[in-house]
């Protein structure tokens, strides 16, 4: 279920595609210094800030992206890559102070034992 914003101000992105013949109006989910994340989960877009024009409307900020179809498709791909990176970081997150995985002792002992056996063999062959 989607929660409605408590403020009447909204931030939106308008994506003009098909050479300006179609438009999508998307609610902004997140903004940072490099990109705008907009749209519902199944149609999320990650749009570089440098590629949009910002306008101020009575309801809030509006960004307009006028781009060819291939670029609009790429914004969907960027959003899916970003979300998979976020999920991967969450899965691999290790709490500060948590025990780190133990190193395999055999990975250290096996080469040392092998060197000792080789030295014993070489010494035995030299004394015979």
Secondary structure, 3 states (H helix, E strand, C coil): CCCCCCCCCCCEEEEEECCCCEEEEEEEEEECCCEEEECCHHHCEEEEHHHCEEEEECCEEEEEEECCHHHHHHHHHHHHHHHHHHHHHHHCCCCCCCCCCCCCHHHHHHHHHHHHHHHHHHHHHHHC
